[in-house]
């Protein structure tokens, strides 16, 4: 007998109407609520109001039913996702009803009905939203966004203050929600690369407000029904983390560009033996660097400081020399440091850069100067404590992993361009690329795994993949091809690679040729930009193969882009839209929506920097 046959026709009609209108989260809640009602009637205990994800069937006597708070995140590399997940899990442990959604999975039609919204979002490059948030950001910024007089909200931004539009997307969302009539209940948090410095107190305040709201509703439900948390991916845990890195032994340190190359690119192989660290193709390796001693000495001399002077800050005590070597950022200039410098030097350029109309001047300084450069250009008096306070904490650098663990076992491989140049006839370098280049085989380097859940091979190994990775952006695709070769599957692999010159810059040339011969790579399209009069880039090769590229995508292929965010990724993005217009007959808006839908499906993923 069908279970619903026990019910009257009126009850069956009512149930059908309710279930048709509810989303999966609400249906999960409803099943738990009905089980609770049955338990109440069985035991004879008085009923209390439930915590509902969308509705309340039995209101509490003295308070309206509690709707769940929505925690919405937008993340390019996974940092915002991890912060949002940790926040949601803390709420779940306290029995507070919340729902956790990635921005591209958020039904924008529901925004008008939200009552409490927390947004955790990163800003990419020159003030762009992360890929998974483009559609949400455009909706919120556009004319279709509803008025939100009933909404209370808080925004936490993650960014990098070495860019002029630091946390720009978070600030725009914060202001836009205010303009739509919403009430800000937590001041916008703007977190730099040392995320927890801002994120921890922001979450503490946001959690306190949620907890007070939850207690005010006096809701009593089983803990398992209190929240709807979906952690997008779990991975085997090692005891080694960002705050407790593993000392990996250098197995190989080898230049893979020719003598004529304008860039010195290294291939590193590191041992993870005994660490328990695991990773997947698409993940990144975090590396904790040490500043070059020459740079530390030059800065100390420029400011006439005593390198052995002891400074205590936030319960940590080190000499100035140790602060600068291990704990402070020197090769990336930030706006907060320039603000502090402008209090000590009245130079017009400096004052303009930190002023309200100085964006272009600020951008020029941030892109061309390091800390040493500006203290030499704009002399000022600093105490040791003032300098340490003003400098941003040194943070690890993330590198796309260039190996599949299925292939290399307890090793991890990296492809790193050594950043080295001259400024005012003085040597300058990138902190981590220089640190790695100075290591010898047998040395150790502190590392940890940084998962990137949005840059994953398709679960269905029969799907085709198109990989676009010029320069060191080819690193994760070496891992992809290794993984697909080991695991098998019917899916085809197509790589677009570019660099300046064939003879000096064809990274992993013999490996790609072998992969073609072995059938692990079906197509390899190359763009060596300086080998002919007219520069040729990967986006040009895409357009040359437009018909076949479009056919692959329409046949279910996944597209991956890795590398430079400022130019390459934007040019490739435009090329893909042009292919959709040319081969699919789409107009400009349709082509843009087509790419957004591919991104929402997880079929268009970018790891750009």
C-alpha positions in Angstrom: 0.0 0.0 0.0 1.4 3.4 -0.9 2.3 5.4 2.2 0.1 8.4 1.2 -3.0 6.2 1.0 -3.3 6.5 4.7 -4.0 10.2 4.4 -7.2 11.9 3.3 -7.4 13.4 -0.1 -7.2 16.9 1.4 -4.1 16.1 3.3 -2.5 14.5 0.2 -3.2 17.7 -1.8 -1.8 19.9 1.0 1.4 17.8 1.2 1.9 17.8 -2.6 1.5 21.6 -2.7 4.0 22.2 0.2 6.6 19.8 -1.2 6.4 21.3 -4.7 7.1 24.7 -3.3 10.1 23.8 -1.0 13.7 23.6 -2.0 15.9 20.6 -0.9 17.1 22.4 2.3 13.6 23.0 3.4 12.5 19.5 2.6 15.3 18.1 4.7 14.3 20.4 7.6 10.6 19.4 7.2 11.4 15.7 7.4 13.2 16.3 10.7 10.5 18.5 12.0 7.8 15.9 11.3 9.8 13.3 13.0 10.0 15.6 16.0 6.3 16.1 16.0 5.8 12.4 16.0 8.2 12.0 18.9 6.3 14.8 20.8 3.0 13.1 20.3 4.5 9.7 21.3 6.0 11.0 24.5 3.4 13.6 25.4 6.0 16.4 25.8 4.9 20.0 24.9 5.9 21.1 21.4 8.2 24.0 20.7 8.9 26.0 17.6 11.4 24.7 15.2 14.3 26.4 13.5 13.3 26.5 9.9 15.3 27.0 6.8 12.4 28.7 4.9 9.3 28.6 7.0 7.8 28.0 10.5 4.8 25.7 10.9 4.4 26.2 14.7 5.4 29.7 15.8 6.8 30.2 19.2 4.5 31.9 21.7 6.7 35.0 22.3 8.9 35.3 19.2 8.6 34.9 15.4 10.1 31.8 13.9 13.7 32.0 13.1 14.9 32.0 9.5 18.3 30.7 8.9 21.1 33.1 8.2 22.6 32.7 4.8 26.4 32.6 4.6 27.4 33.3 1.0 31.0 33.0 -0.2 32.9 33.9 -3.4 36.3 32.4 -3.7 39.0 32.1 -6.3 41.7 30.1 -4.6 39.7 28.7 -1.7 40.5 31.1 1.1 37.1 32.7 1.3 35.5 29.3 1.1 37.5 28.0 4.0 36.7 31.0 6.1 33.0 30.7 5.3 32.9 27.0 6.0 34.6 27.4 9.4 32.1 30.1 10.3 29.2 27.9 9.3 30.5 24.9 11.1 30.9 27.0 14.3 27.2 28.0 14.0 26.2 24.4 13.4 28.0 23.3 16.5 26.1 25.9 18.5 22.8 24.8 17.0 22.3 28.0 15.1 20.4 27.5 11.8 22.5 28.7 8.8 22.8 27.7 5.2 26.1 27.9 3.3 26.1 28.6 -0.4 28.7 29.4 -3.0 27.8 32.6 -4.9 27.2 30.8 -8.2 24.8 28.4 -6.5 22.8 31.1 -4.8 19.3 31.6 -6.3 19.2 35.4 -6.7 15.4 35.3 -6.7 15.6 34.5 -2.9 17.5 37.7 -2.1 14.4 39.7 -1.6 13.3 37.2 1.1 16.6 37.1 3.0 16.6 38.5 6.5 20.2 37.9 7.6 23.0 37.6 5.1 26.8 37.3 5.6 29.0 37.6 2.6 32.6 36.4 2.6 34.3 37.3 -0.7 37.7 37.8 -2.2 38.8 40.4 -4.7 41.0 39.4 -7.6 43.7 41.4 -9.3 42.7 44.9 -10.2 39.4 44.9 -8.3 37.6 42.0 -10.0 35.2 39.5 -8.4 36.2 35.8 -8.2 34.9 33.7 -11.1 32.2 32.0 -9.0 30.8 35.4 -8.0 30.6 37.3 -11.3 27.0 36.6 -12.0 25.9 37.4 -8.4 27.9 40.6 -8.4 26.4 41.7 -11.7 22.9 40.9 -10.5 23.4 42.8 -7.3 24.9 45.8 -9.1 22.2 45.9 -11.8 18.7 47.1 -12.1 17.1 43.8 -11.3 18.4 43.8 -7.7 15.4 44.2 -5.3 14.9 46.7 -2.5 16.0 45.1 0.8 14.5 46.9 3.7 14.1 43.8 5.8 17.7 42.5 5.3 20.5 42.7 7.9 24.0 41.9 6.6 27.7 41.8 7.1 30.5 41.6 4.6 34.0 40.2 5.1 36.4 40.9 2.3 39.7 39.1 1.5 42.3 40.8 -0.6 45.9 41.9 -1.1 46.8 45.4 -0.1 49.7 45.4 -2.6 46.9 46.1 -5.2 45.3 49.5 -5.2 41.7 48.3 -5.2 42.2 46.3 -2.0 39.0 44.3 -1.1 37.2 46.4 -3.7 34.5 43.9 -4.4 33.6 43.5 -0.7 33.4 47.2 -0.4 31.2 47.5 -3.4 28.8 44.8 -2.1 28.7 46.4 1.3 27.8 49.8 -0.2 25.3 48.3 -2.7 23.4 46.5 0.0 23.2 49.7 1.9 21.9 51.5 -1.2 19.2 48.8 -1.5 17.9 49.6 1.9 19.6 46.8 3.9 20.9 47.4 7.4 24.6 46.7 8.1 25.0 45.0 11.5 28.7 44.2 11.2 31.2 46.7 9.8 32.8 45.4 6.7 36.0 43.5 7.5 38.8 44.0 5.0 41.4 41.3 5.5 44.8 41.3 3.9 46.9 38.2 3.3 47.3 37.7 7.0 43.6 36.8 6.9 42.9 36.0 10.6 44.0 39.4 11.8 40.8 40.8 10.5 38.7 37.7 9.9 38.8 36.4 13.4 37.4 39.5 15.2 34.9 40.0 12.4 33.6 36.4 12.8 33.5 36.8 16.5 31.2 39.7 16.3 29.1 38.1 13.5 28.7 34.9 15.6 27.8 36.9 18.7 24.9 38.6 16.8 23.7 35.3 15.4 23.9 33.6 18.8 21.9 36.5 20.4 19.3 36.3 17.6 19.1 32.5 18.0 18.6 32.8 21.8 15.9 35.5 21.4 13.8 33.1 19.3 14.1 30.5 22.1 14.2 27.7 19.4 14.7 24.2 20.6 15.4 21.6 17.9 17.8 18.6 17.7 21.3 19.7 16.9 21.3 17.7 13.7 18.3 19.7 12.4 19.6 23.1 13.5 21.8 23.8 10.5 22.2 23.0 6.8 25.9 22.9 6.2 27.4 21.6 3.1 31.2 21.4 3.1 32.1 21.2 -0.5 35.0 18.9 -0.2 36.8 17.1 2.6 40.3 15.9 2.2 42.5 13.6 4.2 44.0 15.7 7.0 47.7 15.8 7.9 49.1 17.3 11.1 51.0 19.7 8.9 49.2 22.9 8.1 49.8 26.6 7.2 50.6 27.3 10.8 52.6 24.1 11.3 54.3 23.5 7.9 56.3 20.4 6.9 60.0 20.7 6.3 60.2 19.2 2.8 63.6 18.1 1.5 64.7 19.5 -1.8 65.3 16.6 -4.2 65.9 18.6 -7.4 66.3 22.2 -8.3 66.8 22.6 -12.0 66.5 25.5 -14.5 64.2 24.5 -17.4 64.7 27.6 -19.7 67.6 28.1 -22.1 70.5 30.6 -21.7 68.9 33.0 -24.1 65.6 33.2 -22.2 64.5 36.4 -20.6 63.2 34.5 -17.6 64.8 31.9 -15.5 62.2 29.3 -14.7 63.0 26.4 -12.3 61.5 23.0 -11.8 61.5 21.9 -8.1 61.0 18.4 -6.7 60.3 18.2 -3.0 60.0 15.2 -0.8 56.8 14.8 1.4 57.9 11.5 2.8 56.6 10.9 6.3 54.3 14.0 6.2 51.0 12.4 5.5 50.3 15.3 3.1 48.1 14.5 0.2 47.0 16.6 -2.7 45.0 16.5 -5.9 45.8 17.9 -9.4 44.8 21.6 -9.2 45.8 22.2 -5.6 48.6 24.6 -4.6 51.6 24.2 -2.4 52.1 26.9 0.2 55.7 27.9 0.8 57.0 29.9 3.7 60.0 32.0 2.5 62.8 33.8 4.3 63.8 37.2 3.1 67.2 37.7 1.3 69.7 38.8 3.9 71.1 41.5 1.5 67.6 43.1 1.3 67.2 43.0 5.1 70.6 44.6 5.6 69.9 47.3 3.0 66.7 48.3 4.7 68.2 48.4 8.2 71.1 50.6 6.9 68.7 52.9 5.0 66.7 53.6 8.2 69.8 53.6 10.5 68.4 51.0 12.8 70.1 48.6 15.2 69.6 45.1 13.7 69.7 43.6 17.2 67.2 45.9 18.8 64.4 43.9 20.3 60.7 44.7 19.4 57.7 43.1 21.0 54.4 43.1 19.1 51.3 41.1 19.8 53.1 39.0 22.4 55.9 38.1 20.0 59.5 39.3 20.6 62.3 39.3 18.1 65.2 41.4 17.0 64.6 43.8 14.2 66.7 41.6 11.9 64.6 38.5 12.7 61.3 40.5 12.3 62.5 41.5 8.8 63.9 38.2 7.8 61.1 35.9 8.8 58.0 37.8 9.7 57.6 41.0 7.6 56.8 41.7 3.9 59.6 43.6 2.1 59.2 42.8 -1.6 55.5 43.8 -1.9 54.6 47.3 -1.1 51.2 48.0 0.4 48.9 51.0 0.7 48.8 50.9 4.5 52.6 51.2 4.6 52.5 54.2 2.2 49.8 55.8 4.5 52.2 55.5 7.4 55.1 56.8 5.3 53.0 59.8 4.2 52.7 60.8 7.9 56.5 61.2 8.0 57.2 62.7 4.6 55.2 65.4 2.9 56.3 64.7 -0.7 53.6 65.7 -3.2 53.7 62.4 -5.0 53.4 60.4 -1.8 50.6 62.5 -0.5 48.7 62.2 -3.9 49.1 58.4 -3.9 47.4 58.0 -0.5 44.7 60.7 -1.2 41.2 60.2 -2.6 42.1 61.0 -6.2 45.5 59.3 -6.4 44.6 55.9 -7.7 46.9 56.0 -10.8 49.8 57.3 -8.7 49.2 54.7 -6.0 49.0 52.0 -8.7 52.3 53.1 -10.2 54.1 53.0 -6.8 52.6 49.6 -5.8 53.6 48.0 -9.2 57.1 49.4 -9.4 58.4 49.9 -5.9 59.4 47.7 -3.0 59.6 48.8 0.6 63.3 49.7 0.3 62.6 51.7 -2.8 60.1 54.0 -1.2 62.1 54.6 2.0 65.0 55.6 -0.2 62.9 57.8 -2.4 60.9 59.4 0.5 63.3 59.6 3.5 61.8 59.6 7.0 62.6 58.8 10.5 61.3 55.5 11.8 61.8 53.7 15.1 62.3 50.0 15.0 58.8 49.4 16.6 57.1 51.8 14.2 58.6 50.0 11.2 57.7 46.5 12.4 54.1 47.8 13.1 53.7 49.4 9.7 54.9 46.5 7.6 52.5 43.8 6.6 53.2 40.3 8.1 55.0 38.0 5.7 52.7 35.4 4.3 53.3 32.2 2.4 53.2 32.1 -1.4 51.0 29.6 -3.2 52.2 27.7 -6.3 50.1 25.5 -8.5 51.4 22.0 -8.1 53.0 20.6 -11.2 52.6 16.9 -10.4 50.1 14.2 -9.8 50.5 12.3 -6.6 49.3 9.2 -8.5 52.5 9.6 -10.5 55.1 10.9 -8.1 53.9 9.4 -4.8 55.4 11.2 -1.8 56.8 14.1 -3.8 55.5 17.4 -5.0 56.7 19.3 -8.0 56.7 23.1 -8.7 57.3 25.3 -11.7 58.5 28.7 -10.5 59.8 31.8 -12.4 62.6 33.4 -10.6 61.7 37.1 -10.3 64.9 39.1 -10.5 65.5 42.6 -11.9 67.1 45.9 -11.2 65.6 49.1 -9.8 67.7 52.3 -9.8 70.7 50.0 -10.6 70.1 47.9 -7.5 69.2 44.2 -7.4 65.6 43.3 -6.6 63.8 40.0 -6.5 60.7 38.2 -5.5 60.8 36.9 -2.0 59.9 33.2 -2.5 61.2 32.6 -6.0 64.6 34.0 -4.8 64.4 31.9 -1.6 63.7 28.7 -3.6 66.5 29.5 -6.1 69.0 29.8 -3.3 68.2 26.3 -2.0 70.4 23.3 -2.7 69.5 19.6 -2.9 69.2 18.3 0.6 68.0 21.6 2.1 64.5 21.8 3.6 61.7 24.2 2.9 58.5 24.7 5.0 55.4 23.8 3.0 51.8 22.9 3.3 49.0 21.9 0.9 46.4 24.6 -0.1 43.4 22.8 -1.7 41.7 24.5 -4.7 38.4 22.8 -5.0 37.3 24.9 -8.0 40.2 23.7 -10.1 39.5 20.0 -10.4 39.5 17.5 -13.2 36.0 16.3 -14.1 34.8 13.4 -12.0 33.7 11.8 -15.2 37.0 10.7 -16.8 35.3 10.4 -20.2 34.9 14.2 -20.4 37.3 16.1 -22.7 39.5 18.8 -21.2 40.9 22.0 -22.8 43.9 23.4 -20.9 45.1 26.9 -21.5 48.4 27.7 -19.6 51.1 29.9 -21.0 54.4 30.3 -19.1 54.4 28.9 -15.6 50.6 28.6 -15.9 51.3 25.2 -17.5 52.2 23.8 -14.1 48.8 22.3 -13.1 48.3 20.9 -16.6 51.4 18.8 -16.2 49.6 17.4 -13.1 46.4 17.0 -15.1 48.0 15.0 -17.9 49.9 12.8 -15.5 46.7 12.1 -13.5 44.7 11.3 -16.6 47.5 9.1 -17.9 47.6 7.1 -14.7 43.8 6.8 -14.2 42.9 6.2 -17.8 39.5 7.1 -19.1 38.2 8.0 -22.6 38.4 11.8 -22.3 40.6 13.7 -24.7 43.2 16.3 -23.6 44.0 19.5 -25.5 46.8 21.8 -24.3 47.4 25.4 -25.4 50.8 26.6 -24.3 52.7 29.8 -25.0 55.9 31.6 -24.1 58.3 34.0 -25.9 60.6 31.6 -27.8 60.5 28.0 -28.9 64.2 27.3 -28.4 64.6 28.7 -24.9 61.1 28.7 -23.3 59.3 25.5 -24.3 58.7 24.2 -20.8 58.5 20.4 -20.4 58.9 20.0 -24.2 60.0 16.3 -24.1 57.2 15.4 -21.7 54.5 16.9 -24.0 56.0 15.2 -27.0 56.0 11.9 -25.1 52.4 12.5 -24.0 51.4 13.0 -27.6 53.1 9.8 -28.7 51.5 7.8 -25.9 48.0 9.1 -26.5 47.8 11.0 -23.2 47.6 14.3 -25.1 45.5 14.6 -28.3 46.2 18.2 -29.3 49.1 20.5 -28.5 48.8 24.1 -29.8 51.8 26.4 -29.3 52.1 30.2 -29.3 55.7 31.4 -29.1 55.0 35.2 -29.2 58.5 36.5 -30.2 59.4 33.9 -32.9 57.8 36.0 -35.7 57.2 39.6 -36.5 53.6 39.7 -35.2 53.2 38.5 -31.6 51.1 35.4 -31.3 49.5 34.4 -28.0 47.3 31.5 -26.8 44.1 33.4 -27.4 45.1 33.7 -31.1 45.5 29.9 -31.3 42.1 29.5 -29.7 40.5 31.6 -32.3 42.3 29.8 -35.1 40.8 26.5 -33.8 37.4 28.1 -33.0 35.2 25.5 -34.7 36.9 22.6 -33.0 37.1 24.3 -29.6 33.4 25.1 -29.7 32.5 21.6 -30.7 34.6 20.2 -27.8 32.8 22.5 -25.4 29.4 21.8 -26.7 30.2 18.1 -26.4 30.8 18.5 -22.7 34.5 19.5 -22.5 35.8 21.3 -19.4 37.9 24.4 -19.9 40.8 25.4 -17.6 42.9 28.6 -17.6 46.0 29.2 -15.5 48.4 32.1 -15.4 48.5 35.8 -15.6 45.2 37.5 -14.5 45.9 41.0 -15.7 46.2 40.3 -19.5 46.2 36.7 -20.5 43.1 35.5 -18.6 41.1 38.4 -19.8 42.1 38.0 -23.4 41.3 34.3 -23.3 37.9 35.1 -21.7 37.2 37.4 -24.6 38.4 34.9 -27.1 36.0 32.2 -25.7 33.1 34.7 -26.0 34.1 35.5 -29.5 34.2 31.8 -30.4 30.7 31.4 -28.9 29.5 34.3 -31.1 31.2 33.1 -34.2 30.5 29.4 -34.0 27.3 29.4 -31.9 25.6 32.4 -33.4 25.2 34.0 -29.9 25.0 37.7 -29.4 27.3 39.4 -26.9 25.0 39.0 -23.9 24.3 35.4 -24.7 28.0 34.6 -25.1 28.7 36.2 -21.7 25.8 34.2 -20.1 27.1 31.0 -21.9 30.5 31.3 -20.1 28.9 32.2 -16.8 26.8 29.0 -17.0 29.8 26.9 -17.8 31.5 28.4 -14.8 28.5 27.7 -12.6 28.6 24.1 -13.8 32.2 23.8 -12.9 33.2 23.4 -16.6 35.1 26.7 -16.9 37.7 27.1 -14.2 40.5 29.6 -13.8 43.5 29.6 -11.5 44.9 33.1 -12.2 47.2 35.5 -10.4 
